[in-house]
């Protein structure tokens, strides 16, 4: 499969025909990397036969946890254990850095020690915050399986046409002269 059945609702400046009713619309459903996009009216987004909105959870893990049958306490326990491991890891890294700094200061001359003891202008290392991947804040939708199958078929067809056009110049031409008689 080329892309997943997860589309984000976006607004565009130029209205184009709706995929279903051909009325001009400025609403687009697009995949995360814009591999596929589909113009659609807001009315069709409420139709369960066309698309259904994916519910946003607080932590983003509730829907996955429900599928696995995990309770909120179990999730909180795992989160706490993970955070504790991350804290220990950061402490070990700080200890290693401090050990390296001590070795450097012991090996350097007295002048370097005097320079290092003066207050430095560089900012202290910032506390590492867990970086969250940037996810779009748009509404998320999944297309009905039949509509999604149509989108996949169109995408596959476009890809095959592009491959055929790329292959065409390498194929031999048809004979132009008369056929020999035997």
C-alpha positions in Angstrom: 0.0 0.0 0.0 1.3 3.5 -0.9 -0.3 5.4 2.0 -2.5 4.8 5.1 -6.1 5.6 5.4 -5.6 8.6 7.6 -6.5 12.0 6.2 -6.2 15.5 7.6 -8.9 18.2 6.9 -7.3 21.3 5.5 -8.6 24.5 3.9 -7.3 25.8 0.6 -7.6 29.1 -1.2 -8.8 27.9 -4.6 -12.1 26.1 -4.7 -12.3 22.9 -6.8 -15.0 20.3 -7.6 -16.0 18.0 -4.7 -15.1 14.3 -5.3 -18.8 13.3 -4.7 -21.1 16.1 -5.9 -18.8 18.2 -8.0 -19.8 21.4 -6.2 -17.0 23.9 -5.6 -15.4 23.4 -2.2 -12.3 24.7 -0.4 -12.1 21.7 2.0 -9.5 19.1 1.3 -8.7 15.8 2.9 -4.9 15.1 2.5 -2.6 12.4 3.8 0.3 13.5 6.1 2.8 13.8 3.2 0.2 14.9 0.7 0.7 11.7 -1.3 -3.1 11.7 -1.8 -5.7 14.5 -1.4 -9.3 14.6 -2.1 -11.6 17.7 -2.3 -14.8 17.2 -0.4 -17.7 19.2 0.9 -18.2 19.6 4.7 -21.5 17.8 4.3 -19.8 14.7 3.1 -17.4 14.7 6.0 -20.4 14.0 8.3 -21.6 11.1 6.1 -20.4 7.8 7.6 -20.6 6.2 4.2 -17.9 8.5 3.0 -15.6 9.3 6.0 -15.6 9.1 9.7 -13.7 11.4 12.1 -10.9 9.8 14.2 -11.4 10.8 17.8 -8.6 12.6 19.5 -7.6 11.3 22.9 -5.9 13.2 25.7 -2.6 11.3 25.7 -3.0 9.9 22.2 -2.7 6.4 23.5 -6.3 5.7 24.8 -7.6 4.2 21.6 -4.5 1.9 21.3 -4.9 1.0 25.0 -8.5 0.1 24.6 -7.6 -2.3 21.7 -5.0 -4.0 23.9 -7.3 -4.1 26.9 -5.0 -2.0 29.2 -6.3 0.0 32.1 -5.4 3.6 32.9 -3.4 2.4 36.0 -1.3 0.1 33.9 -0.6 2.8 31.4 0.3 5.3 34.2 2.6 2.7 35.8 4.5 2.1 32.6 4.8 5.8 32.0 6.2 6.4 35.4 8.8 3.6 35.0 9.9 5.0 31.6 10.3 8.5 33.1 12.3 7.1 36.0 14.6 5.3 33.5 15.0 8.5 31.5 16.0 10.5 34.7 18.6 7.9 35.6 20.0 8.0 32.1 20.3 11.8 32.2 22.0 11.6 35.6 24.6 9.1 34.3 25.3 11.4 31.3 25.8 14.3 33.7 28.2 12.3 35.8 30.2 11.3 32.8 30.5 14.9 31.6 31.6 16.0 35.1 34.2 13.2 35.2 35.6 14.3 31.8 35.7 18.0 32.9 37.7 17.0 36.0 40.2 15.0 33.9 40.7 18.0 31.6 41.2 20.4 34.5 43.7 18.1 36.2 45.7 17.8 33.0 45.7 21.5 32.2 48.2 24.1 33.5 47.6 26.5 36.4 46.7 29.3 34.0 43.9 27.2 32.4 42.6 26.3 35.9 42.4 30.0 36.7 40.5 30.7 33.5 38.1 27.8 34.1 37.4 29.0 37.7 36.2 32.4 36.4 32.5 32.5 35.7 31.8 31.5 32.1 29.5 33.4 29.7 28.1 30.2 28.2 24.6 29.3 29.3 24.2 26.2 31.5 23.0 23.1 29.7 19.2 23.2 29.3 17.1 20.5 30.8 16.4 18.0 28.1 12.7 17.9 27.4 11.2 15.0 25.5 10.8 16.2 22.0 7.3 15.5 20.6 7.1 15.0 16.9 5.2 17.7 15.2 1.7 16.4 14.4 -0.8 18.4 12.5 -3.5 19.9 14.6 -6.1 19.4 11.9 -9.1 17.2 12.2 -8.3 13.6 11.3 -10.5 11.4 9.1 -10.6 7.8 7.8 -12.3 7.2 4.5 -14.9 4.4 4.1 -13.2 1.3 2.9 -14.8 1.4 -0.5 -13.9 5.1 -1.1 -10.3 4.3 0.1 -10.1 1.4 -2.3 -11.1 3.8 -5.1 -8.4 6.2 -4.0 -5.8 3.4 -3.9 -6.8 2.2 -7.4 -6.5 5.8 -8.8 -3.1 6.2 -7.2 -1.9 2.8 -8.5 -3.2 3.7 -12.0 -1.3 7.1 -12.0 1.8 5.3 -10.9 1.5 2.7 -13.7 0.9 5.4 -16.3 4.1 7.2 -15.1 6.1 4.0 -15.3 4.7 3.3 -18.9 5.7 6.8 -20.0 9.2 6.3 -18.6 9.5 2.9 -20.3 8.1 4.0 -23.7 11.3 5.6 -25.1 13.3 2.5 -24.5 11.0 0.2 -26.5 11.8 -0.5 -30.1 9.7 1.1 -32.8 7.3 -0.7 -35.2 8.7 -1.6 -38.7 8.0 1.0 -41.2 8.8 -0.7 -44.5 6.8 -3.3 -46.4 6.8 -6.9 -45.2 9.1 -9.3 -47.1 7.4 -11.8 -49.3 8.5 -15.5 -49.2 
